[in-house]
Amino acid sequence: MRIKGLQLPSARLGLSTPRSVWHHASQNQSTTRAGLSQLQPDPLARPMSEEPTGDDVPADVTMWCRTLSGVPPMPQVGAPLEVRRARVEDAGALAALLGSAFEGETWDAAGVEREVLCDPTVRAILVVAAGTRLVSTASLQVRPEPPGSGWVRWVATDPDRRREGLARAVVIGVLALAAQAGCMDAYLDTRTDRLAAIRLYMQLGFEPLVADGWERASAVSGSHEVPREVWQRVVGALCAQAG
């Protein structure tokens, strides 16, 4: 994969084919396609650091999977782990998992039950269970806007169980459920400092949503479109990790 003369180690990033980036404009403007080659890391920009300041402050971003055709089979997680749908009685364990995975966020059983388990727009909550303990999760939400689209929400893995393929399993499971529900594509929100997650999402076919400026109206309700430079920095950080 090449980004304006910069050779990306596709195999090492786990990207078998080049990904293109869709540049969304507001709904009353045309939507144009921007190649991944336009996301060349800025040579004058300081790489994303462990302690972000200024432009390095993590930003909320949205990614888009343009088709749910050909979702790969969900990988096996291995005994004694079990992938299943969450139940109301899982509210406390799910709150503990989300609280451990998302720094700075506080979850309790009542909030999980209200905002996740009992929300009619949340069609499914997949969890990886180790007995009574939950170690990974992802949810499918189908909002009124945009029609025909699913949202992958609340992707979380216990910090002690990361790099075991658990997030890959539940995200693929949610994408399969979205396709079964009649969704044509899928969106998800993440943050620019979650590089491992972004790498996974790109491997599964998700692409960044970019905009010319912070104030540009979004074509997708509830999405976080950010300037191209933000994604340039993310791509640079992923390249640096790959070596």
N, C-alpha and C positions, 0 to 999 in steps of 0.2 A: 504494500500500500504506500502511495507517495503523496506527500502534502507539499505542494509547490517546491519540488526539488528535494524535500526531506524524506528519506526512505524510512517508513515506519516498519518495525519488525512485526508484521502481521501475525506470523505463527506464534511469536512469543507473547503477543497481546491476546492471542486466542481469537483473532478476527480472520476468518478464512477468506472473506471477500471484502473489498472496499465498501465502506458505508457512505451514503450521501446524506447531506443535511438539508432539511427543508426549512426555508426561510419564510415564516408566516407573516403576512401583513394583516391589517385590520380587514374585517369582512367586506367592506366596500372597496377594497383594493385587490389587485390581483395577487395571487400567491405564487411566488417564484421559487425555483429550486436552486440551491447553492451547493456546489460540490464540496466534499470533505477537503479537497485541495485548498479551499479558501480558509481552512482552519489552521494554517501554518502558525506554530507558536511564535510569538513576537520575540525577536532576538534581543530586544532592549528591555524586555520585561523580566523582573526578578522571578525565579521559580516559586511556586507555591511552597510555603514553608510549614513546619510543624506548629509554629506559633504565628498565626496570620495577623497581619496589620495592614491597614490601608486597603489596597486592591486585593489583598489576600484573604480578606474576611470572607468566610464561606457564604455563598449565595444559594438561595433556593432556585432550582431549575426544573424544567419539565422535559421529559423524553417521550418519544412517540414510536410505536411499533406499527408500521403502516399496513401490515396484513397479518391475520391470524391463520392464514393457510400454511400448512406445513409445520405446525408447532411440534417440536420433537417429543418423543416419549418421556414421561417423567422418570428420572433415574431412581433406582432403588437406594434407600437410605441405610439399609442393613439392620438386622436384628441387634438389639431389642427395640430399636426405634420403630415408630409407626406413624405414617402420614394419614391423617383423618380430618374430618370437619370438626370445628370447634362446637362445643355445646354451652348452654347457658351456665352450667356448673363449672365451666373452665374460666369464668370471668376473673377470679382471683389469680390463677396461674398465668393467664394471659396478661393481666396487668403487671405482674412481676416481670414477665419477659419483656414487655414493651418498655418498662421503666429501666431495665438493665441495658437494653440495646440503644435507647435514645437518651443520650446525656442531656441533662437539663430539663427533661420532661418528667412530670409526675403523673402516674396513672394509678387509679384505684379500681376495685371491682365494679363499683357502681357506675363509674365513668365508662369503663369498657362495655358494660352491659347496655348502657344508654346509647353510646356513640358508635359502637361497632356491632355488638351481637343483636341488638334490637332495632337497628336502623334499616328501614325497608329498602333503601337503595343498595345495601350491602348484601349481595346475592350469596356469597360463600366466604367462609373464613377457614383456610387450611392451616393446620398445625402439625408440627413434628413432635410427637409425644414420647417421652422416656418415662414410662409409668405415669405417675400423676404430675410430672414436671413437663412443661412445654419448653422446647429448646429452639424452635424456629416457627415462623408464621408469615403468611401473606394473605391478603383479602382481595376479593373482586367486588368493586363497586360499579354500578351502572347508573349514571346520572342522567337527568333529562337532556342535558347539553354536554357535549355534542351528541346527537342521536346516533345510535349504532356503534357507540364506542364504549369500551370498558376501561376502568381505571384499576391499576394494581396498587393497592394501598397497604400501609402498615407492614412493610417488609422488615422483619426483625429476626435476628439470630442471637442466642445467648453468647456473650463475648468469649466464654470458655469453649464454645462448640463451633467457632468459625473455621473456615477453610476445610470443611468436611463435605461440601456440596449440598448442605441443607437448604440454603437460600435458593440455589438453582432449582432444587426439586420443587419447592412450594411455588416459586414464580412460574415455572413451566406448568405446574398443575393449575394455577390460576388462569394462565393464558388459555389452556385447554378448556377450562370451564367457561371462559368468556366466549370462545368460539362456539361451544355447545349452546350458549345462551343467545346466539345470533349476532354477537358483536363482530364487526368487520375489522376493527383495529383496536389499539390499546394505548393508554397514556400512563405515565407514572411521574411522581414528583420525587426528587432526591436533592442532595446538597453537593456543592462542588468539592467539598473536602472528603466525600465518601468515594474515594477512587476505586476501591475494590468493588463496591456496588456498581459504579458506573461501568467498569470493565465488564462485569457480569451482564449488565443490561445491554451493552453493545454486542456482546457475544450472542445474545438472544434476539438481536435484530432491532433494538431500540436506537433511535437517532435523536440528537439534540434539537430542541426548538431554539432558534436564534432570532434576534431582532436587531434593528439598526440602532436602537436607543432604548433606555429604560422606560421612556414614556410612551412608546408605541403601543397602541391598543392591541389587545390580544385577540386572535381569531378563535381561540379555544377558551371557553369559559372556565375560569379558575386556574388557568395555566400560568407558569412562570417563564416568560420569554425574556432572555437576557441578551446583552450585546455580544456580538461575535467574539470580542476580545476575551470575554469570560471563558468561553469554550476553548479558545486558543490556549489559555493558560492550563485548562484541564488536560487538553491533548498533550501539551508540553510535559505536564507532570506524569502522565501515563507513559510517555516516551522515556522519560528519565527513569522511571521505575523499571521499565523493560530493559534498560541498559543499551 
